[in-house]
Amino acid sequence: MAERQIILRVKHLKKYFPVMGGLFKRNQSAVKAVDDVSFEIREGETLGLVGESGCGKTTLSRAILQLDPPTAGSVELEGRELVNMKGEELRHIRARVQIIFQNPYSSLNPRMTIGRALLQPMIVHGISSGKEAEKRVSDLLNKVGLSPTFANRFPVEFSGGQRQRIGIARALTVNPRFIICDEPISSLDVSMQAQIINLLRKLQRELNLTYMFISHDLSMVRYISNRMAVMYLGKIVELGESRAVCGMPLHPYTQALWSAVPIPNPEIEEHRKRINLEGEVPSPINPPSGCRFHTRCPKAKDICEDIEPEFREVGPERWAACHMV
């Protein structure tokens, strides 16, 4: 993987949302949704991003796409800086990166036929038009396992799994190289989740796609991803190859997450010790000093409360932010 081209490079990315208050509605503080995040994604790989709800996963994806412009930091796509890019230049670069949204019921326009929803991006980006574009719509529907005759139907006529396939087809209309999958299976039943995951893997092999797969389902992320990043309260606390992160988690938070994932072996599951985290997730408006996880960490020491751990390389392709590692 090391010799492959870096598709996405994120450096010290921050996204703060102002909190207004007082008589004159002045900026009193900020929600630190994403706070100093750095990582790279190489061509053809899948980086899984996991963490509890509210840890900043979706905000990070929106900051990468410039849907919510970052407060600070750098986002490079194929060597081109996206931060502060505007207008026609940004519209052109967005054809290289697409997103599959979490909710297939709200991500499609209910007044637009499926064919029109797939045609529109191609027309906007000048990729194709006319009969050529209509043929491409049919090909895309076939590619995601749907009949081309569905092009004249409306979203209300489809199930959640079918709508998510349409969302995947829409992301492919502009020939992207990098796709952000923002919890694309969380609203689907288990059997449909497996179908969508296998479809994404098939498309990745055929089209040489690069993914960032966001989810709170660790077992699913382990299945689809080459590398995994674990996020907590706006920061990445561990990063490495998926097998290594799952087989031997280094950060106490990662260890706690994996202890809660069921193992399909009754004998092992019966004797496995689960790590119970006490307390609530702190507020991103006023995060704890030092290590943000120390208020819930069973291994916390005095140093964890006073000094923020450096996110550093602790082994070959293994990164962690913990004083105890």
Contacts in CASP RR format, 6 or more apart in sequence:
PFRMAT RR
TARGET T0000
AUTHOR 0000-0000-0000
METHOD contacts of the structure
MODEL  1
MAERQIILRVKHLKKYFPVMGGLFKRNQSAVKAVDDVSFEIREGETLGLV
GESGCGKTTLSRAILQLDPPTAGSVELEGRELVNMKGEELRHIRARVQII
FQNPYSSLNPRMTIGRALLQPMIVHGISSGKEAEKRVSDLLNKVGLSPTF
ANRFPVEFSGGQRQRIGIARALTVNPRFIICDEPISSLDVSMQAQIINLL
RKLQRELNLTYMFISHDLSMVRYISNRMAVMYLGKIVELGESRAVCGMPL
HPYTQALWSAVPIPNPEIEEHRKRINLEGEVPSPINPPSGCRFHTRCPKA
KDICEDIEPEFREVGPERWAACHMV
1 42 0 8 1.000
1 45 0 8 1.000
1 226 0 8 1.000
2 42 0 8 1.000
4 42 0 8 1.000
4 43 0 8 1.000
4 44 0 8 1.000
4 45 0 8 1.000
5 42 0 8 1.000
5 43 0 8 1.000
5 78 0 8 1.000
6 40 0 8 1.000
6 41 0 8 1.000
6 42 0 8 1.000
6 43 0 8 1.000
6 79 0 8 1.000
7 41 0 8 1.000
7 42 0 8 1.000
7 43 0 8 1.000
7 44 0 8 1.000
7 77 0 8 1.000
7 78 0 8 1.000
7 177 0 8 1.000
7 178 0 8 1.000
7 210 0 8 1.000
8 40 0 8 1.000
8 41 0 8 1.000
8 64 0 8 1.000
8 75 0 8 1.000
8 76 0 8 1.000
8 77 0 8 1.000
8 178 0 8 1.000
8 210 0 8 1.000
8 212 0 8 1.000
9 40 0 8 1.000
9 74 0 8 1.000
9 75 0 8 1.000
9 76 0 8 1.000
9 79 0 8 1.000
10 37 0 8 1.000
10 38 0 8 1.000
10 39 0 8 1.000
10 40 0 8 1.000
10 64 0 8 1.000
10 74 0 8 1.000
10 75 0 8 1.000
10 76 0 8 1.000
11 38 0 8 1.000
11 73 0 8 1.000
11 74 0 8 1.000
11 76 0 8 1.000
12 36 0 8 1.000
12 37 0 8 1.000
12 38 0 8 1.000
12 72 0 8 1.000
12 73 0 8 1.000
12 74 0 8 1.000
13 34 0 8 1.000
13 36 0 8 1.000
13 37 0 8 1.000
13 38 0 8 1.000
13 60 0 8 1.000
13 63 0 8 1.000
13 64 0 8 1.000
13 70 0 8 1.000
13 72 0 8 1.000
13 73 0 8 1.000
13 74 0 8 1.000
13 75 0 8 1.000
14 32 0 8 1.000
14 34 0 8 1.000
14 35 0 8 1.000
14 36 0 8 1.000
14 37 0 8 1.000
14 70 0 8 1.000
14 71 0 8 1.000
14 72 0 8 1.000
14 73 0 8 1.000
15 33 0 8 1.000
15 34 0 8 1.000
15 59 0 8 1.000
15 60 0 8 1.000
15 63 0 8 1.000
15 68 0 8 1.000
15 70 0 8 1.000
15 71 0 8 1.000
16 30 0 8 1.000
16 31 0 8 1.000
16 32 0 8 1.000
16 33 0 8 1.000
16 35 0 8 1.000
16 71 0 8 1.000
17 30 0 8 1.000
17 31 0 8 1.000
17 33 0 8 1.000
18 27 0 8 1.000
18 29 0 8 1.000
18 30 0 8 1.000
19 27 0 8 1.000
19 28 0 8 1.000
19 29 0 8 1.000
19 30 0 8 1.000
19 31 0 8 1.000
19 285 0 8 1.000
20 26 0 8 1.000
20 27 0 8 1.000
20 28 0 8 1.000
21 28 0 8 1.000
22 28 0 8 1.000
29 285 0 8 1.000
29 286 0 8 1.000
30 285 0 8 1.000
31 284 0 8 1.000
31 285 0 8 1.000
32 234 0 8 1.000
32 284 0 8 1.000
32 285 0 8 1.000
32 287 0 8 1.000
33 56 0 8 1.000
33 59 0 8 1.000
33 234 0 8 1.000
33 284 0 8 1.000
34 56 0 8 1.000
34 59 0 8 1.000
34 60 0 8 1.000
34 63 0 8 1.000
34 70 0 8 1.000
34 234 0 8 1.000
35 233 0 8 1.000
35 234 0 8 1.000
35 235 0 8 1.000
35 287 0 8 1.000
36 235 0 8 1.000
37 60 0 8 1.000
37 231 0 8 1.000
37 234 0 8 1.000
37 235 0 8 1.000
37 236 0 8 1.000
38 236 0 8 1.000
38 311 0 8 1.000
39 47 0 8 1.000
39 229 0 8 1.000
39 236 0 8 1.000
39 239 0 8 1.000
41 47 0 8 1.000
41 178 0 8 1.000
41 210 0 8 1.000
41 212 0 8 1.000
42 210 0 8 1.000
43 177 0 8 1.000
43 208 0 8 1.000
43 210 0 8 1.000
44 204 0 8 1.000
44 208 0 8 1.000
44 209 0 8 1.000
44 210 0 8 1.000
45 210 0 8 1.000
45 211 0 8 1.000
45 226 0 8 1.000
45 227 0 8 1.000
46 204 0 8 1.000
46 210 0 8 1.000
46 211 0 8 1.000
46 212 0 8 1.000
46 213 0 8 1.000
46 224 0 8 1.000
46 225 0 8 1.000
46 226 0 8 1.000
46 227 0 8 1.000
47 211 0 8 1.000
47 212 0 8 1.000
47 213 0 8 1.000
47 225 0 8 1.000
47 226 0 8 1.000
47 227 0 8 1.000
47 228 0 8 1.000
47 229 0 8 1.000
48 211 0 8 1.000
48 212 0 8 1.000
48 213 0 8 1.000
48 214 0 8 1.000
48 215 0 8 1.000
48 221 0 8 1.000
48 224 0 8 1.000
48 225 0 8 1.000
48 227 0 8 1.000
48 228 0 8 1.000
48 229 0 8 1.000
48 242 0 8 1.000
49 57 0 8 1.000
49 60 0 8 1.000
49 212 0 8 1.000
49 213 0 8 1.000
49 214 0 8 1.000
49 215 0 8 1.000
49 221 0 8 1.000
49 228 0 8 1.000
49 229 0 8 1.000
49 231 0 8 1.000
50 57 0 8 1.000
50 214 0 8 1.000
50 215 0 8 1.000
50 216 0 8 1.000
50 217 0 8 1.000
50 218 0 8 1.000
50 221 0 8 1.000
50 228 0 8 1.000
50 229 0 8 1.000
50 230 0 8 1.000
50 231 0 8 1.000
50 257 0 8 1.000
51 57 0 8 1.000
51 216 0 8 1.000
51 230 0 8 1.000
51 231 0 8 1.000
51 232 0 8 1.000
51 257 0 8 1.000
52 216 0 8 1.000
52 232 0 8 1.000
52 281 0 8 1.000
53 216 0 8 1.000
54 281 0 8 1.000
55 231 0 8 1.000
55 232 0 8 1.000
55 233 0 8 1.000
55 234 0 8 1.000
55 281 0 8 1.000
56 231 0 8 1.000
56 234 0 8 1.000
57 182 0 8 1.000
57 183 0 8 1.000
57 214 0 8 1.000
57 231 0 8 1.000
58 102 0 8 1.000
58 182 0 8 1.000
58 183 0 8 1.000
58 214 0 8 1.000
59 68 0 8 1.000
60 231 0 8 1.000
60 234 0 8 1.000
61 99 0 8 1.000
61 180 0 8 1.000
61 182 0 8 1.000
61 212 0 8 1.000
61 214 0 8 1.000
62 68 0 8 1.000
63 69 0 8 1.000
63 70 0 8 1.000
63 75 0 8 1.000
64 75 0 8 1.000
64 82 0 8 1.000
64 97 0 8 1.000
64 180 0 8 1.000
64 212 0 8 1.000
65 94 0 8 1.000
65 97 0 8 1.000
65 99 0 8 1.000
65 180 0 8 1.000
66 75 0 8 1.000
66 82 0 8 1.000
66 83 0 8 1.000
66 85 0 8 1.000
66 90 0 8 1.000
69 83 0 8 1.000
69 84 0 8 1.000
70 83 0 8 1.000
73 83 0 8 1.000
74 81 0 8 1.000
74 83 0 8 1.000
75 81 0 8 1.000
75 82 0 8 1.000
75 83 0 8 1.000
76 82 0 8 1.000
77 93 0 8 1.000
77 96 0 8 1.000
77 97 0 8 1.000
77 178 0 8 1.000
78 96 0 8 1.000
78 177 0 8 1.000
80 93 0 8 1.000
82 90 0 8 1.000
82 93 0 8 1.000
85 93 0 8 1.000
91 125 0 8 1.000
92 125 0 8 1.000
95 125 0 8 1.000
95 127 0 8 1.000
95 174 0 8 1.000
95 175 0 8 1.000
95 176 0 8 1.000
96 176 0 8 1.000
96 177 0 8 1.000
96 178 0 8 1.000
97 176 0 8 1.000
97 177 0 8 1.000
97 178 0 8 1.000
97 179 0 8 1.000
97 180 0 8 1.000
98 171 0 8 1.000
98 172 0 8 1.000
98 174 0 8 1.000
98 176 0 8 1.000
98 178 0 8 1.000
98 179 0 8 1.000
98 180 0 8 1.000
99 171 0 8 1.000
99 179 0 8 1.000
99 180 0 8 1.000
99 181 0 8 1.000
99 182 0 8 1.000
100 164 0 8 1.000
100 167 0 8 1.000
100 168 0 8 1.000
100 171 0 8 1.000
100 179 0 8 1.000
100 180 0 8 1.000
100 181 0 8 1.000
100 182 0 8 1.000
100 184 0 8 1.000
101 107 0 8 1.000
101 167 0 8 1.000
101 182 0 8 1.000
101 184 0 8 1.000
102 182 0 8 1.000
102 183 0 8 1.000
102 184 0 8 1.000
102 186 0 8 1.000
102 187 0 8 1.000
103 187 0 8 1.000
104 160 0 8 1.000
104 161 0 8 1.000
104 163 0 8 1.000
104 164 0 8 1.000
104 166 0 8 1.000
104 167 0 8 1.000
104 187 0 8 1.000
104 188 0 8 1.000
105 155 0 8 1.000
105 160 0 8 1.000
105 163 0 8 1.000
105 187 0 8 1.000
107 163 0 8 1.000
107 167 0 8 1.000
108 114 0 8 1.000
108 117 0 8 1.000
108 155 0 8 1.000
108 163 0 8 1.000
108 166 0 8 1.000
108 167 0 8 1.000
109 117 0 8 1.000
109 155 0 8 1.000
110 154 0 8 1.000
110 155 0 8 1.000
110 156 0 8 1.000
111 154 0 8 1.000
112 120 0 8 1.000
112 154 0 8 1.000
112 155 0 8 1.000
113 151 0 8 1.000
113 152 0 8 1.000
113 153 0 8 1.000
113 154 0 8 1.000
114 141 0 8 1.000
114 150 0 8 1.000
114 151 0 8 1.000
114 152 0 8 1.000
114 153 0 8 1.000
114 154 0 8 1.000
114 155 0 8 1.000
114 158 0 8 1.000
114 166 0 8 1.000
115 137 0 8 1.000
115 151 0 8 1.000
115 152 0 8 1.000
117 166 0 8 1.000
117 170 0 8 1.000
118 137 0 8 1.000
118 140 0 8 1.000
118 141 0 8 1.000
118 151 0 8 1.000
118 166 0 8 1.000
118 169 0 8 1.000
118 170 0 8 1.000
118 173 0 8 1.000
119 133 0 8 1.000
119 134 0 8 1.000
119 137 0 8 1.000
121 127 0 8 1.000
121 170 0 8 1.000
121 173 0 8 1.000
121 174 0 8 1.000
122 128 0 8 1.000
122 129 0 8 1.000
122 133 0 8 1.000
122 136 0 8 1.000
122 173 0 8 1.000
122 174 0 8 1.000
123 129 0 8 1.000
123 133 0 8 1.000
125 174 0 8 1.000
127 133 0 8 1.000
127 173 0 8 1.000
127 174 0 8 1.000
127 175 0 8 1.000
128 136 0 8 1.000
134 151 0 8 1.000
136 173 0 8 1.000
137 148 0 8 1.000
137 151 0 8 1.000
138 148 0 8 1.000
138 151 0 8 1.000
140 169 0 8 1.000
140 172 0 8 1.000
140 173 0 8 1.000
141 147 0 8 1.000
141 148 0 8 1.000
141 150 0 8 1.000
141 151 0 8 1.000
141 166 0 8 1.000
141 169 0 8 1.000
142 148 0 8 1.000
143 169 0 8 1.000
143 172 0 8 1.000
143 203 0 8 1.000
144 165 0 8 1.000
144 166 0 8 1.000
144 168 0 8 1.000
144 169 0 8 1.000
144 172 0 8 1.000
144 199 0 8 1.000
144 203 0 8 1.000
145 165 0 8 1.000
145 199 0 8 1.000
146 162 0 8 1.000
146 165 0 8 1.000
146 166 0 8 1.000
146 169 0 8 1.000
150 158 0 8 1.000
150 162 0 8 1.000
150 166 0 8 1.000
155 163 0 8 1.000
155 166 0 8 1.000
158 166 0 8 1.000
160 187 0 8 1.000
160 188 0 8 1.000
160 192 0 8 1.000
161 188 0 8 1.000
161 192 0 8 1.000
161 195 0 8 1.000
161 196 0 8 1.000
164 184 0 8 1.000
164 185 0 8 1.000
164 188 0 8 1.000
164 192 0 8 1.000
164 196 0 8 1.000
165 196 0 8 1.000
165 199 0 8 1.000
168 184 0 8 1.000
168 196 0 8 1.000
168 199 0 8 1.000
168 200 0 8 1.000
168 203 0 8 1.000
171 179 0 8 1.000
172 203 0 8 1.000
172 207 0 8 1.000
176 209 0 8 1.000
177 208 0 8 1.000
177 209 0 8 1.000
177 210 0 8 1.000
178 209 0 8 1.000
178 210 0 8 1.000
178 211 0 8 1.000
178 212 0 8 1.000
179 209 0 8 1.000
179 210 0 8 1.000
179 211 0 8 1.000
179 212 0 8 1.000
180 211 0 8 1.000
180 212 0 8 1.000
180 214 0 8 1.000
181 200 0 8 1.000
181 211 0 8 1.000
181 212 0 8 1.000
181 213 0 8 1.000
181 214 0 8 1.000
182 214 0 8 1.000
183 214 0 8 1.000
183 215 0 8 1.000
183 216 0 8 1.000
184 196 0 8 1.000
184 200 0 8 1.000
185 192 0 8 1.000
185 193 0 8 1.000
185 196 0 8 1.000
185 197 0 8 1.000
185 215 0 8 1.000
185 217 0 8 1.000
185 220 0 8 1.000
186 215 0 8 1.000
186 216 0 8 1.000
186 217 0 8 1.000
188 196 0 8 1.000
193 220 0 8 1.000
197 220 0 8 1.000
197 223 0 8 1.000
197 224 0 8 1.000
200 211 0 8 1.000
200 213 0 8 1.000
200 224 0 8 1.000
201 224 0 8 1.000
203 209 0 8 1.000
204 210 0 8 1.000
204 211 0 8 1.000
211 224 0 8 1.000
211 225 0 8 1.000
213 221 0 8 1.000
213 224 0 8 1.000
213 225 0 8 1.000
215 221 0 8 1.000
218 246 0 8 1.000
218 257 0 8 1.000
218 258 0 8 1.000
218 261 0 8 1.000
219 261 0 8 1.000
221 228 0 8 1.000
221 242 0 8 1.000
222 228 0 8 1.000
222 242 0 8 1.000
222 243 0 8 1.000
222 246 0 8 1.000
225 242 0 8 1.000
226 241 0 8 1.000
226 242 0 8 1.000
227 239 0 8 1.000
227 240 0 8 1.000
227 241 0 8 1.000
227 242 0 8 1.000
227 317 0 8 1.000
228 238 0 8 1.000
228 239 0 8 1.000
228 240 0 8 1.000
228 241 0 8 1.000
228 242 0 8 1.000
228 245 0 8 1.000
228 246 0 8 1.000
229 236 0 8 1.000
229 238 0 8 1.000
229 239 0 8 1.000
229 240 0 8 1.000
230 236 0 8 1.000
230 237 0 8 1.000
230 238 0 8 1.000
230 239 0 8 1.000
230 245 0 8 1.000
230 251 0 8 1.000
230 253 0 8 1.000
230 254 0 8 1.000
230 257 0 8 1.000
231 237 0 8 1.000
232 253 0 8 1.000
232 292 0 8 1.000
232 293 0 8 1.000
233 281 0 8 1.000
233 282 0 8 1.000
233 284 0 8 1.000
233 287 0 8 1.000
233 292 0 8 1.000
233 293 0 8 1.000
234 284 0 8 1.000
234 292 0 8 1.000
235 292 0 8 1.000
235 311 0 8 1.000
235 321 0 8 1.000
236 311 0 8 1.000
236 319 0 8 1.000
236 321 0 8 1.000
237 251 0 8 1.000
237 253 0 8 1.000
237 254 0 8 1.000
237 293 0 8 1.000
237 311 0 8 1.000
237 320 0 8 1.000
237 321 0 8 1.000
237 322 0 8 1.000
238 245 0 8 1.000
238 249 0 8 1.000
238 250 0 8 1.000
238 251 0 8 1.000
238 253 0 8 1.000
238 254 0 8 1.000
238 319 0 8 1.000
238 320 0 8 1.000
238 321 0 8 1.000
238 322 0 8 1.000
239 245 0 8 1.000
239 318 0 8 1.000
239 319 0 8 1.000
239 320 0 8 1.000
240 317 0 8 1.000
240 318 0 8 1.000
240 319 0 8 1.000
241 317 0 8 1.000
241 318 0 8 1.000
244 317 0 8 1.000
244 318 0 8 1.000
245 254 0 8 1.000
246 258 0 8 1.000
247 258 0 8 1.000
249 255 0 8 1.000
249 257 0 8 1.000
249 258 0 8 1.000
250 314 0 8 1.000
250 318 0 8 1.000
250 320 0 8 1.000
250 322 0 8 1.000
250 325 0 8 1.000
251 293 0 8 1.000
251 320 0 8 1.000
251 321 0 8 1.000
251 322 0 8 1.000
251 325 0 8 1.000
252 275 0 8 1.000
252 293 0 8 1.000
252 297 0 8 1.000
252 298 0 8 1.000
252 299 0 8 1.000
252 322 0 8 1.000
252 324 0 8 1.000
253 293 0 8 1.000
253 297 0 8 1.000
255 275 0 8 1.000
256 275 0 8 1.000
256 276 0 8 1.000
256 277 0 8 1.000
256 298 0 8 1.000
259 272 0 8 1.000
259 273 0 8 1.000
259 274 0 8 1.000
259 275 0 8 1.000
260 274 0 8 1.000
260 275 0 8 1.000
262 269 0 8 1.000
263 269 0 8 1.000
263 272 0 8 1.000
275 298 0 8 1.000
277 296 0 8 1.000
277 298 0 8 1.000
278 296 0 8 1.000
279 295 0 8 1.000
279 296 0 8 1.000
281 296 0 8 1.000
282 288 0 8 1.000
282 292 0 8 1.000
282 295 0 8 1.000
288 294 0 8 1.000
288 295 0 8 1.000
288 305 0 8 1.000
289 305 0 8 1.000
289 306 0 8 1.000
289 308 0 8 1.000
290 304 0 8 1.000
290 305 0 8 1.000
290 306 0 8 1.000
290 307 0 8 1.000
290 308 0 8 1.000
290 309 0 8 1.000
291 297 0 8 1.000
291 300 0 8 1.000
291 304 0 8 1.000
291 305 0 8 1.000
291 307 0 8 1.000
291 308 0 8 1.000
291 309 0 8 1.000
291 321 0 8 1.000
291 322 0 8 1.000
291 323 0 8 1.000
292 308 0 8 1.000
293 300 0 8 1.000
293 304 0 8 1.000
294 300 0 8 1.000
294 304 0 8 1.000
294 305 0 8 1.000
297 304 0 8 1.000
299 324 0 8 1.000
301 323 0 8 1.000
301 324 0 8 1.000
303 323 0 8 1.000
304 323 0 8 1.000
304 324 0 8 1.000
307 323 0 8 1.000
309 321 0 8 1.000
309 322 0 8 1.000
309 323 0 8 1.000
310 321 0 8 1.000
311 319 0 8 1.000
311 320 0 8 1.000
311 321 0 8 1.000
312 319 0 8 1.000
312 320 0 8 1.000
312 321 0 8 1.000
313 319 0 8 1.000
314 320 0 8 1.000
314 325 0 8 1.000
END
